Amino acid sequence: MDDYGLTVEVRQEPGHILATVAGEVDIATVSQLQQRLAAPAASGWPLIVDLDRVTFIDASGLRVLANAASRAAAHRASLHAVCARHQVRRLFAITGLDRQIPLARTVAEACQNLGAAWRVRVNGHRQHARVRSQACPDRHLQTPPATPDAPRPPNQQGITC
């Protein structure tokens, strides 16, 4: 952890990016969280933010998560949060952030939610690619393109479920 008690580890997983946050997210550490989530949120890949090891989060931290979710949506992706702690889940509910950011209790559950979100209706048929995620071995996820110029999967082109 840094001097302020916050760590943010970001790693690419098959089918998504996982950001694991630990420590206190407050006015003193929020800029670190913002910097670490900026690029993953703009990558076009689904982003899972694991908050299970967060011991405290204030309004500035919630604002960073909301902004990262908006940024992900602007890049045709999504942000999902993982948290089993009642206090943090309650903050999401009180502020309405749970309507913008899907909450899961485990990373595996978030991956299942991603899998459900990535199924699309194309020509009247449900379809999705068969890419296995190591973090979620029981789910098949579509993989977003590696480059911005590559064609996007159908659901990232605006086709709704």
Residue frames relative to the residue before (quaternion, step in Angstrom):
aa qw qx qy qz dx dy dz
M 1.0000 0.0000 0.0000 0.0000 0.00 0.00 0.00
D 0.4924 -0.6444 0.4892 0.3209 3.54 -1.16 0.55
D 0.7710 -0.3712 0.2499 0.4531 3.56 -1.28 -0.10
Y 0.7259 0.4295 -0.2401 0.4805 3.59 1.13 -0.58
G 0.5672 -0.6483 0.3713 0.3465 3.59 1.22 0.15
L 0.6088 0.5269 -0.3781 0.4569 3.62 1.04 0.62
T 0.0047 -0.7544 0.6558 0.0293 3.54 -1.08 0.79
V 0.0568 -0.7596 0.6473 0.0274 3.52 -1.16 0.72
E 0.0596 -0.7921 0.6074 -0.0097 3.54 -0.48 1.23
V 0.0848 -0.7949 0.6008 0.0071 3.56 -0.79 1.06
R 0.1101 0.7908 -0.5972 0.0765 3.55 -0.89 0.93
Q 0.4676 -0.6542 0.5283 0.2726 3.50 -1.21 0.70
E 0.0934 -0.7554 0.6477 0.0323 3.54 -0.94 0.98
P 0.6065 -0.5221 0.4121 0.4356 3.60 -1.14 0.28
G 0.8400 0.1877 -0.1564 0.4844 3.58 -0.64 1.11
H 0.8122 0.0244 -0.0117 0.5828 3.61 1.17 -0.22
I 0.3906 -0.6517 0.5827 0.2885 3.52 -1.40 0.04
L 0.1778 -0.7794 0.5945 0.0861 3.57 -0.97 0.90
A 0.0687 -0.7661 0.6387 0.0192 3.57 -0.83 1.06
T 0.1281 -0.7903 0.5978 0.0412 3.56 -0.66 1.15
V 0.1230 -0.8043 0.5812 0.0131 3.56 -0.64 1.19
A 0.0180 0.7959 -0.6039 0.0391 3.58 -0.94 0.91
G 0.7048 0.4401 -0.3403 0.4401 3.56 -1.07 0.78
E 0.6869 -0.4651 0.3715 0.4170 3.54 -1.25 -0.54
V 0.1474 -0.7551 0.6346 0.0727 3.54 -0.97 0.97
D 0.2522 0.7497 -0.5670 0.2300 3.55 -0.37 1.28
I 0.7896 -0.3272 0.2191 0.4705 3.57 -1.29 -0.14
A 0.6676 0.5080 -0.3033 0.4519 3.61 1.09 -0.63
T 0.7894 0.3229 -0.1590 0.4973 3.62 1.09 -0.59
V 0.4697 0.7309 -0.4174 0.2663 3.55 1.24 -0.34
S 0.6166 0.5493 -0.3660 0.4290 3.63 1.02 -0.65
Q 0.6142 0.5360 -0.3494 0.4621 3.60 1.08 -0.65
L 0.6480 0.5059 -0.3134 0.4754 3.59 0.96 -0.85
Q 0.6467 0.5306 -0.3119 0.4505 3.55 0.94 -0.92
Q 0.6716 0.4977 -0.2954 0.4626 3.60 0.89 -0.92
R 0.6967 0.4840 -0.2762 0.4517 3.59 0.92 -0.89
L 0.7177 0.4332 -0.2594 0.4795 3.63 1.10 -0.55
A 0.5026 0.6966 -0.4161 0.2983 3.61 1.17 -0.44
A 0.7279 0.4281 -0.2566 0.4702 3.61 0.66 -1.03
P 0.6660 0.4850 -0.3365 0.4561 3.65 0.81 -0.79
A 0.6475 0.5258 -0.3250 0.4456 3.61 1.00 -0.76
A 0.7248 0.4152 -0.2307 0.4990 3.58 1.12 -0.65
S 0.4941 0.7161 -0.3941 0.2963 3.60 1.26 -0.04
G 0.4741 -0.6567 0.4616 0.3617 3.59 1.12 -0.51
W 0.5937 0.5332 -0.3566 0.4858 3.58 1.32 -0.05
P 0.5327 -0.5733 0.4873 0.3874 3.61 -1.09 0.51
L 0.1971 -0.7854 0.5819 0.0752 3.56 -1.01 0.88
I 0.1131 -0.7573 0.6412 0.0512 3.55 -0.89 1.03
V 0.1217 -0.7803 0.6116 0.0469 3.57 -0.76 1.09
D 0.2018 -0.7935 0.5691 0.0758 3.56 -0.51 1.25
L 0.0997 -0.8289 0.5504 -0.0086 3.57 -0.44 1.29
D 0.3460 0.7915 -0.4625 0.1999 3.59 1.23 0.12
R 0.7414 0.3762 -0.2294 0.5061 3.61 1.08 -0.59
V 0.4274 0.6625 -0.4864 0.3766 3.58 1.24 0.41
T 0.2536 -0.7997 0.5316 0.1167 3.57 -0.71 1.10
F 0.7825 0.0292 -0.0080 0.6219 3.58 1.26 -0.39
I 0.0657 0.7688 -0.6354 0.0309 3.57 -1.08 0.75
D 0.1736 -0.7881 0.5834 0.0915 3.56 -0.91 0.93
A 0.7776 -0.3595 0.2435 0.4547 3.56 -1.32 -0.08
S 0.6249 0.5385 -0.3548 0.4400 3.60 1.03 -0.67
G 0.6417 0.5123 -0.3178 0.4742 3.60 1.08 -0.68
L 0.6389 0.5135 -0.3176 0.4767 3.56 1.01 -0.81
R 0.6281 0.5361 -0.3311 0.4565 3.58 1.05 -0.78
V 0.6374 0.5209 -0.3278 0.4636 3.60 0.98 -0.80
L 0.6523 0.5043 -0.3144 0.4705 3.58 0.97 -0.82
A 0.6462 0.5123 -0.3179 0.4679 3.59 0.97 -0.83
N 0.6598 0.4969 -0.3065 0.4732 3.59 0.96 -0.84
A 0.6440 0.5095 -0.3238 0.4699 3.60 1.00 -0.78
A 0.6313 0.5216 -0.3310 0.4688 3.61 1.04 -0.73
S 0.6495 0.5054 -0.3108 0.4755 3.59 1.00 -0.81
R 0.6434 0.5183 -0.3117 0.4694 3.56 1.01 -0.83
A 0.6395 0.5130 -0.3233 0.4726 3.59 0.97 -0.83
A 0.6575 0.5095 -0.3088 0.4613 3.59 0.92 -0.88
A 0.6382 0.5282 -0.3216 0.4586 3.59 1.03 -0.76
H 0.7208 0.3727 -0.2234 0.5400 3.58 1.23 -0.46
R 0.5484 -0.6717 0.3530 0.3512 3.55 1.26 0.66
A 0.5663 0.5334 -0.4071 0.4786 3.54 1.00 0.88
S 0.3314 -0.7349 0.5495 0.2195 3.58 -1.23 -0.24
L 0.2674 -0.7138 0.6201 0.1857 3.50 -1.34 0.36
H 0.0726 -0.7679 0.6364 0.0127 3.55 -0.95 0.98
A 0.2328 -0.7731 0.5750 0.1323 3.59 -1.03 0.76
V 0.2173 -0.7440 0.6210 0.1169 3.53 -1.17 0.76
C 0.3018 0.7344 -0.5727 0.2040 3.54 -0.80 1.01
A 0.2001 -0.7795 0.5854 0.0985 3.53 -0.84 1.02
R 0.5342 0.6484 -0.4025 0.3635 3.62 1.23 -0.32
H 0.5006 -0.6898 0.4478 0.2702 3.53 -0.76 1.13
Q 0.6548 0.5413 -0.3246 0.4159 3.59 0.90 -0.94
V 0.6886 0.4617 -0.2880 0.4793 3.59 0.91 -0.88
R 0.6316 0.5209 -0.3343 0.4669 3.61 0.95 -0.81
R 0.6367 0.5301 -0.3239 0.4568 3.59 1.03 -0.78
L 0.6267 0.5266 -0.3344 0.4671 3.61 1.01 -0.77
F 0.6282 0.5251 -0.3320 0.4683 3.58 0.99 -0.81
A 0.6848 0.4868 -0.2859 0.4608 3.59 0.92 -0.90
I 0.6624 0.5170 -0.3106 0.4443 3.60 0.88 -0.94
T 0.7393 0.4135 -0.2246 0.4817 3.58 0.93 -0.89
G 0.4792 -0.6701 0.4395 0.3581 3.59 1.24 -0.29
L 0.4171 0.7278 -0.4577 0.2949 3.58 1.25 0.04
D 0.5854 0.5856 -0.3691 0.4220 3.60 1.17 -0.47
R 0.6036 0.5295 -0.3609 0.4743 3.61 1.27 -0.18
Q 0.6971 0.4332 -0.2604 0.5085 3.59 1.22 -0.44
I 0.7808 0.2183 -0.0932 0.5780 3.57 1.05 -0.82
P 0.3596 -0.7300 0.5337 0.2304 3.59 -0.57 1.09
L 0.2414 -0.7710 0.5781 0.1144 3.57 -0.98 0.93
A 0.0464 -0.7611 0.6464 0.0265 3.53 -1.14 0.77
R 0.4921 -0.6680 0.4735 0.2956 3.57 -1.19 0.48
T 0.7843 0.1450 -0.0755 0.5985 3.59 1.23 -0.50
V 0.6246 -0.5127 0.4175 0.4155 3.57 -1.27 0.31
A 0.6234 0.5445 -0.3426 0.4444 3.60 0.98 -0.78
E 0.6498 0.5018 -0.3116 0.4784 3.60 0.99 -0.81
A 0.6322 0.5183 -0.3339 0.4693 3.60 0.99 -0.77
C 0.6396 0.5152 -0.3240 0.4696 3.58 1.01 -0.76
Q 0.6267 0.5176 -0.3365 0.4756 3.58 1.02 -0.73
N 0.6386 0.5190 -0.3177 0.4711 3.57 1.01 -0.80
L 0.6228 0.5209 -0.3341 0.4787 3.58 1.05 -0.75
G 0.6466 0.5318 -0.3193 0.4440 3.56 0.90 -0.92
A 0.6650 0.4888 -0.2977 0.4798 3.57 0.97 -0.85
A 0.6693 0.5092 -0.2984 0.4514 3.58 0.97 -0.83
W 0.7068 0.4771 -0.2695 0.4474 3.59 1.09 -0.66
R 0.5080 0.5999 -0.4549 0.4184 3.60 1.21 -0.09
V 0.0655 -0.8178 0.5718 -0.0024 3.55 -0.81 0.94
R 0.3978 -0.6701 0.5669 0.2671 3.50 -1.29 0.37
V 0.0345 0.7790 -0.6219 0.0724 3.56 -0.64 1.19
N 0.8329 -0.0639 -0.0129 0.5495 3.59 -0.66 1.13
G 0.7316 -0.4572 0.2305 0.4500 3.57 0.97 0.89
H 0.6887 0.4439 -0.2809 0.4997 3.61 1.24 0.01
R 0.4206 -0.6697 0.5420 0.2842 3.56 -1.07 0.73
Q 0.0373 0.7975 -0.5986 0.0660 3.55 -0.89 0.98
H 0.1525 0.7491 -0.6442 0.0248 3.51 -1.30 0.39
A 0.5722 -0.6189 0.4228 0.3329 3.54 -1.15 0.65
R 0.4084 -0.7094 0.5266 0.2295 3.57 -1.25 0.38
V 0.2725 0.7324 -0.5674 0.2598 3.57 0.46 1.24
R 0.2679 -0.7828 0.5404 0.1532 3.62 -0.59 1.09
S 0.2886 -0.7332 0.5936 0.1635 3.53 -1.02 0.86
Q 0.4491 -0.6855 0.4960 0.2870 3.59 -0.85 0.90
A 0.6517 0.4992 -0.3253 0.4694 3.59 1.04 -0.66
C 0.7750 0.1838 -0.0826 0.5989 3.58 1.18 -0.57
P 0.0767 -0.8705 0.4824 0.0600 3.63 0.58 1.07
D 0.6798 0.4908 -0.3108 0.4476 3.59 1.11 -0.43
R 0.6844 0.4510 -0.2822 0.4985 3.59 1.23 -0.01
H 0.2775 -0.7206 0.6097 0.1789 3.53 -1.19 0.62
L 0.0710 -0.8160 0.5736 -0.0044 3.56 -0.76 1.04
Q 0.4294 -0.6380 0.5556 0.3160 3.53 -1.15 0.53
T 0.3033 -0.7455 0.5645 0.1831 3.55 -1.04 0.73
P 0.4157 -0.6992 0.5183 0.2637 3.60 -0.75 0.98
P 0.6359 -0.5429 0.3746 0.4007 3.59 -1.15 0.43
A 0.5214 -0.6534 0.4599 0.2996 3.55 -1.15 0.65
T 0.7762 0.2370 -0.1386 0.5675 3.58 1.12 -0.56
P 0.6043 -0.5850 0.3892 0.3756 3.59 -1.11 0.56
D 0.6825 0.5001 -0.2903 0.4470 3.63 1.11 -0.60
A 0.5374 0.6250 -0.4079 0.3926 3.60 1.21 -0.32
P 0.5551 -0.6026 0.4336 0.3751 3.60 -1.07 0.61
R 0.3974 -0.7195 0.5236 0.2241 3.54 -1.04 0.79
P 0.5971 -0.5293 0.4443 0.4074 3.59 -1.21 0.42
P 0.6928 -0.5181 0.2881 0.4106 3.62 -1.10 0.61
N 0.6952 0.4814 -0.3135 0.4319 3.63 0.82 -0.85
Q 0.6508 0.4920 -0.3385 0.4689 3.60 1.16 -0.34
Q 0.6160 0.5203 -0.3498 0.4769 3.58 1.31 0.01
G 0.6871 -0.5165 0.2769 0.4295 3.56 1.23 0.28
I 0.4766 0.6361 -0.4695 0.3843 3.62 1.21 0.09
T 0.3038 -0.7809 0.5194 0.1679 3.56 -0.78 0.98
C 0.6018 -0.5664 0.4320 0.3612 3.52 -1.29 0.44
